[in-house]
Amino acid sequence: MKNIFGILCSVIFLLPVFANAGDIASNLPSHYSLVANFLENTISTYSYSPSDGQLRHEGIVATDSNPRSVIVDPKGQFAYVTSSSISMFAIDATTGLLTPLGTVAAGEGASSAIIDPSGKFFYVANSASNDISVYSINNKTGALTSIGTVATEEGPYSIAITPSGKYCYVANYNSESISSYSINAKTGALTPIATLKSGGGTYSIAIAPSGKFAYVANATSDNVWIYSINTSNGVLTPMGSPVATGRYPNFITVEPSGHFAYVSNMLADSVSAFAIDDLSGALTPIATTVETGSHPEAITVDPNGKYAYVMNMFSANISVYSINLASGVLTPKFTLTGQNGNKTMSFVPLSRKNN
């Protein structure tokens, strides 16, 4: 089962990025989102309305086989897609549509990817070759240049970086562990710190906006482990007992304010919600567990923290929920028909000039 679901699962990346305000017409949507369609070998662009959470399909572009994740650089100029290669795209500043820029070689089983907060370096967890590929980013052309790899344990499927850009963490599914690294700010190189055991099927990792806590979804033990992050050296320390989720939690996200965390439960077709204690980082279950479509792959929250989006792999749709900003409760809002194998969403907020 590990290998089957390992191939099908992925991670969401939510990066609030801003374009030149003078380039955007005032009558256009102020946000766009990008969705990887695993079974269609494409990336879809949707315009996004921050006022009501609505998405409207705007266009589609081909990728290499089975795209697993799509992320955007901090300036909103370029998008990168992991599949059998790394596909690079320029993002149109007014439409959010993608123009192919070519590909670079990927590691075996390239899955989760992330860009450091400075926008200089790109990291990819390779689940089959058990390593992380590191690339530098040309901030003028978007081109990626390989600067080497670093070993992980077995089955790295999720990768996260602290908001400070100092530390990187990888969830290793097969070895049921978390690998941690320090990041060289000048070169992007990763230096191993330590590896800790986690729960069964360590699959997804999310870091609180404060940079003080890490949350790990363990797919085969149906729980979330909590770690404190030493901001001086990046060392992780387990905190308390694991918190139960639904069956096979394959993705966890923390919304932008850091008050709530949400977990997609792939084999329960549901989302579990938790309140986060500001001081201790502890998770408290929120009573409401909401249903999703078939086999939810991942969940993300819009940059304003008002709406949650779940990519449903097998039902080929996107479940949308409003978020109660006081309680964190999710309320179903609508379901959007997507492409076969919806996997990951990356928001691209674009600023607009005021006329």
C-alpha positions as CSV (number, residue, x, y, z in Angstrom):
1,M,0.0,0.0,0.0
2,K,2.9,2.4,0.7
3,N,4.2,2.3,-2.8
4,I,0.7,2.7,-4.4
5,F,-0.3,5.7,-2.3
6,G,3.2,7.1,-2.4
7,I,2.9,7.5,-6.2
8,L,-0.6,9.1,-5.9
9,C,0.0,11.6,-3.2
10,S,1.6,15.1,-3.2
11,V,1.8,18.4,-1.4
12,I,0.3,21.8,-1.7
13,F,2.3,25.0,-1.8
14,L,0.8,28.3,-0.9
15,L,3.0,31.2,-1.7
16,P,1.6,34.8,-1.5
17,V,3.4,36.7,-4.3
18,F,2.9,40.1,-5.8
19,A,3.5,41.5,-9.3
20,N,4.1,45.0,-10.4
21,A,0.9,47.0,-9.6
22,G,1.2,49.1,-12.7
23,D,1.0,46.0,-14.9
24,I,-2.5,44.9,-13.8
25,A,-5.7,46.2,-15.1
26,S,-8.2,47.2,-12.4
27,N,-11.0,45.2,-13.9
28,L,-9.2,41.9,-13.6
29,P,-9.3,39.4,-10.7
30,S,-6.6,40.2,-8.1
31,H,-5.6,36.6,-7.6
32,Y,-5.0,33.4,-9.6
33,S,-4.4,29.8,-8.7
34,L,-2.6,27.0,-10.3
35,V,-3.6,23.3,-10.1
36,A,-1.6,20.2,-11.0
37,N,-3.7,17.6,-12.8
38,F,-1.8,14.3,-12.1
39,L,-3.7,12.1,-14.5
40,E,-4.1,14.7,-17.3
41,N,-0.5,15.8,-17.4
42,T,-1.5,19.4,-17.3
43,I,-1.6,22.5,-15.1
44,S,-4.8,24.6,-14.9
45,T,-5.0,28.3,-14.2
46,Y,-8.0,29.6,-12.3
47,S,-8.9,33.2,-11.6
48,Y,-9.7,33.6,-7.9
49,S,-12.1,36.1,-6.2
50,P,-10.9,36.9,-2.7
51,S,-14.4,38.3,-1.8
52,D,-16.3,35.0,-2.2
53,G,-13.6,32.3,-2.9
54,Q,-14.9,31.6,-6.4
55,L,-12.6,30.0,-9.0
56,R,-13.0,30.4,-12.8
57,H,-11.1,28.2,-15.2
58,E,-8.9,30.4,-17.4
59,G,-6.5,28.1,-19.2
60,I,-4.5,24.9,-19.3
61,V,-0.9,24.0,-20.2
62,A,0.8,20.6,-20.8
63,T,3.5,19.3,-18.5
64,D,5.6,16.1,-18.5
65,S,4.0,13.0,-17.1
66,N,2.1,12.9,-13.8
67,P,2.7,16.4,-12.3
68,R,2.8,16.2,-8.5
69,S,3.3,19.7,-7.3
70,V,3.3,23.3,-8.6
71,I,4.8,26.2,-6.8
72,V,5.5,29.9,-7.6
73,D,8.5,32.1,-6.8
74,P,8.1,34.9,-4.2
75,K,7.7,37.6,-6.9
76,G,5.0,35.7,-8.8
77,Q,7.0,35.6,-12.0
78,F,7.7,31.9,-12.5
79,A,6.1,28.6,-11.7
80,Y,7.7,25.2,-11.4
81,V,6.2,21.8,-11.7
82,T,7.6,18.5,-10.5
83,S,7.0,15.4,-12.6
84,S,9.3,13.2,-14.6
85,S,11.3,16.4,-15.0
86,I,11.0,19.9,-13.6
87,S,9.0,22.1,-15.9
88,M,9.5,25.9,-15.8
89,F,6.9,28.5,-16.8
90,A,6.7,32.2,-16.9
91,I,3.5,33.6,-15.3
92,D,1.6,36.4,-17.3
93,A,1.2,39.3,-14.8
94,T,-2.3,40.2,-16.0
95,T,-3.9,36.8,-16.8
96,G,-2.0,34.3,-14.6
97,L,-1.5,32.1,-17.7
98,L,1.6,30.1,-18.1
99,T,4.2,30.1,-20.9
100,P,6.6,27.1,-21.0
101,L,10.3,27.9,-20.5
102,G,11.7,24.4,-20.8
103,T,12.6,21.6,-18.5
104,V,15.5,20.5,-16.3
105,A,16.3,17.0,-15.1
106,A,14.7,15.8,-11.9
107,G,15.6,13.1,-9.4
108,E,13.8,9.8,-9.3
109,G,10.3,10.2,-8.0
110,A,10.4,14.0,-7.8
111,S,7.4,14.9,-5.6
112,S,7.3,17.8,-3.2
113,A,9.2,21.0,-4.0
114,I,9.7,24.4,-2.3
115,I,11.4,27.7,-2.9
116,D,13.3,29.4,-0.1
117,P,11.8,32.7,1.1
118,S,14.6,34.7,-0.6
119,G,13.5,33.2,-4.0
120,K,17.1,32.2,-4.8
121,F,17.0,28.4,-4.3
122,F,14.6,25.6,-5.3
123,Y,14.5,22.2,-3.5
124,V,12.9,19.0,-4.6
125,A,12.3,15.8,-2.5
126,N,12.9,12.8,-4.6
127,S,10.9,9.8,-3.2
128,A,12.6,7.1,-5.3
129,S,16.2,8.2,-5.2
130,N,16.0,9.2,-1.5
131,D,17.6,12.6,-1.8
132,I,16.9,16.3,-2.2
133,S,17.8,18.1,-5.5
134,V,19.0,21.6,-5.0
135,Y,18.9,24.3,-7.7
136,S,19.7,28.0,-8.0
137,I,17.1,30.2,-9.6
138,N,17.9,32.9,-12.2
139,N,15.6,35.7,-11.0
140,K,15.6,37.3,-14.5
141,T,14.9,34.3,-16.6
142,G,13.5,31.8,-14.1
143,A,16.0,29.2,-15.2
144,L,17.1,26.5,-12.7
145,T,20.7,25.4,-12.4
146,S,21.5,22.2,-10.5
147,I,23.9,22.7,-7.6
148,G,23.8,19.1,-6.3
149,T,21.9,16.7,-4.1
150,V,21.8,15.7,-0.4
151,A,20.8,12.4,1.0
152,T,17.6,11.8,3.0
153,E,16.2,8.6,4.5
154,E,13.8,6.4,2.5
155,G,10.8,7.8,0.7
156,P,11.0,11.6,1.1
157,Y,7.6,12.9,0.0
158,S,7.2,16.3,1.7
159,I,9.6,19.2,2.2
160,A,9.2,22.4,4.2
161,I,11.3,25.5,5.0
162,T,11.0,27.8,8.0
163,P,9.9,31.4,7.3
164,S,13.3,32.5,8.3
165,G,14.8,30.5,5.5
166,K,17.4,29.0,7.8
167,Y,16.1,25.4,8.1
168,C,14.7,22.7,5.9
169,Y,12.7,19.6,7.0
170,V,11.8,16.5,5.0
171,A,9.1,13.8,5.8
172,N,10.4,10.4,4.9
173,Y,7.5,8.1,4.4
174,N,9.2,4.7,4.1
175,S,11.6,5.2,7.0
176,E,9.0,7.0,9.1
177,S,11.2,9.8,10.0
178,I,12.0,13.6,9.7
179,S,15.3,14.7,8.3
180,S,16.4,18.3,9.2
181,Y,19.0,20.5,7.6
182,S,20.4,24.0,7.9
183,I,20.5,26.2,4.8
184,N,23.5,28.2,3.6
185,A,22.0,31.6,2.8
186,K,24.7,32.3,0.2
187,T,24.9,29.0,-1.7
188,G,21.6,27.2,-0.8
189,A,23.6,24.2,0.3
190,L,21.9,21.9,2.9
191,T,23.9,20.6,5.9
192,P,22.3,17.7,7.9
193,I,21.3,18.5,11.5
194,A,19.6,15.3,12.7
195,T,17.0,12.7,11.8
196,L,14.1,11.8,14.2
197,K,11.6,9.0,14.1
198,S,8.0,9.9,13.6
199,G,4.7,8.1,13.3
200,G,3.8,5.4,10.8
201,G,3.9,6.5,7.2
202,T,5.4,10.0,7.8
203,Y,4.0,11.8,4.9
204,S,3.4,15.6,5.2
205,I,5.0,18.4,7.2
206,A,3.8,21.9,7.8
207,I,5.6,24.7,9.7
208,A,3.7,27.3,11.7
209,P,4.1,30.9,10.4
210,S,5.9,31.7,13.7
211,G,8.6,29.2,12.7
212,K,8.5,27.7,16.2
213,F,6.5,24.5,15.5
214,A,6.3,21.8,13.0
215,Y,3.3,19.5,12.4
216,V,3.7,16.1,10.7
217,A,0.8,14.0,9.3
218,N,1.5,10.2,9.6
219,A,-0.6,8.4,7.0
220,T,-0.5,4.8,8.3
221,S,-0.8,5.6,12.1
222,D,-3.6,8.1,11.5
223,N,-2.3,10.9,13.6
224,V,-0.3,14.2,13.7
225,W,2.9,14.6,15.6
226,I,3.9,18.0,17.0
227,Y,7.5,19.3,17.2
228,S,9.0,22.5,18.6
229,I,11.7,24.1,16.5
230,N,14.8,25.5,18.1
231,T,15.1,28.7,16.2
232,S,18.8,29.0,17.0
233,N,19.9,25.6,15.6
234,G,16.9,24.1,13.9
235,V,16.7,21.0,16.2
236,L,13.2,19.4,16.5
237,T,11.9,18.2,19.8
238,P,8.7,16.1,20.0
239,M,5.9,17.6,22.0
240,G,3.2,15.7,23.9
241,S,1.2,12.8,22.5
242,P,0.1,12.4,18.8
243,V,-3.3,13.8,17.9
244,A,-5.7,11.5,16.1
245,T,-7.0,12.3,12.6
246,G,-9.2,10.4,10.1
247,R,-8.0,7.5,8.1
248,Y,-4.8,8.0,6.1
249,P,-4.0,11.7,6.7
250,N,-1.8,12.5,3.7
251,F,-1.5,16.3,3.9
252,I,-1.5,19.0,6.6
253,T,-1.6,22.7,6.2
254,V,-1.5,25.6,8.7
255,E,-3.6,28.7,7.6
256,P,-1.8,32.0,7.3
257,S,-2.6,33.4,10.8
258,G,-1.3,30.3,12.4
259,H,-4.4,29.8,14.5
260,F,-5.7,26.6,12.8
261,A,-4.4,23.5,11.0
262,Y,-6.3,21.3,8.6
263,V,-5.6,17.7,7.6
264,S,-6.9,15.9,4.5
265,N,-7.8,12.2,5.2
266,M,-7.4,10.4,1.9
267,L,-9.1,7.1,2.8
268,A,-11.9,8.7,4.9
269,D,-12.8,11.3,2.3
270,S,-12.7,14.0,5.0
271,V,-10.9,16.9,6.5
272,S,-9.9,17.2,10.2
273,A,-9.6,20.6,11.8
274,F,-7.5,21.7,14.8
275,A,-7.0,24.9,16.8
276,I,-3.4,25.8,17.5
277,D,-2.4,27.1,20.9
278,D,-0.4,30.3,20.2
279,L,2.1,29.7,23.0
280,S,2.6,25.9,23.2
281,G,1.8,25.0,19.6
282,A,-0.6,22.2,20.9
283,L,-3.4,21.0,18.6
284,T,-7.0,20.8,19.9
285,P,-9.5,19.1,17.6
286,I,-12.3,21.3,16.3
287,A,-15.6,19.4,16.6
288,T,-16.6,19.6,12.9
289,T,-15.0,17.1,10.5
290,V,-16.2,17.8,6.9
291,E,-16.7,15.5,4.0
292,T,-14.7,15.9,0.8
293,G,-14.8,14.3,-2.7
294,S,-13.1,11.0,-3.4
295,H,-9.5,10.6,-2.2
296,P,-8.6,14.1,-1.1
297,E,-5.0,14.7,-2.1
298,A,-4.2,17.9,-0.4
299,I,-5.7,21.0,1.2
300,T,-4.7,24.6,1.0
301,V,-6.0,27.9,2.4
302,D,-6.2,31.2,0.4
303,P,-3.8,34.0,1.4
304,N,-6.5,35.8,3.4
305,G,-7.3,32.7,5.4
306,K,-11.0,32.9,4.5
307,Y,-11.4,29.8,2.3
308,A,-10.0,26.3,2.2
309,Y,-9.6,24.2,-1.0
310,V,-9.3,20.4,-1.2
311,M,-8.0,18.7,-4.3
312,N,-10.0,15.5,-4.8
313,M,-7.9,13.0,-6.8
314,F,-10.5,10.4,-7.9
315,S,-13.7,12.5,-8.1
316,A,-11.9,15.0,-10.3
317,N,-13.2,18.1,-8.4
318,I,-12.2,20.7,-5.9
319,S,-14.1,21.1,-2.6
320,V,-14.3,24.7,-1.3
321,Y,-15.1,25.7,2.3
322,S,-15.5,29.0,4.1
323,I,-13.4,29.3,7.3
324,N,-14.9,30.8,10.5
325,L,-12.1,33.2,11.4
326,A,-12.9,32.9,15.1
327,S,-13.4,29.2,15.5
328,G,-11.7,27.6,12.5
329,V,-14.8,25.7,11.6
330,L,-15.1,24.7,7.9
331,T,-18.5,25.2,6.1
332,P,-18.9,23.6,2.7
333,K,-19.4,26.4,0.1
334,F,-19.4,24.8,-3.3
335,T,-17.7,22.1,-5.4
336,L,-15.8,22.9,-8.6
337,T,-15.4,20.5,-11.4
338,G,-11.7,20.0,-12.1
339,Q,-9.5,17.7,-14.2
340,N,-8.8,14.1,-13.6
341,G,-6.3,13.7,-10.8
342,N,-6.4,17.2,-9.2
343,K,-3.5,17.3,-6.8
344,T,-1.9,20.6,-5.8
345,M,-2.9,24.3,-5.8
346,S,-0.6,27.3,-5.6
347,F,-2.2,30.8,-5.2
348,V,-0.7,33.6,-7.2
349,P,-2.1,36.9,-5.7
350,L,-1.5,39.8,-8.1
351,S,-1.8,43.4,-7.0
352,R,-3.8,45.8,-9.1
353,K,-3.5,49.5,-9.8
354,N,-6.4,51.6,-8.6
355,N,-8.1,53.7,-11.3
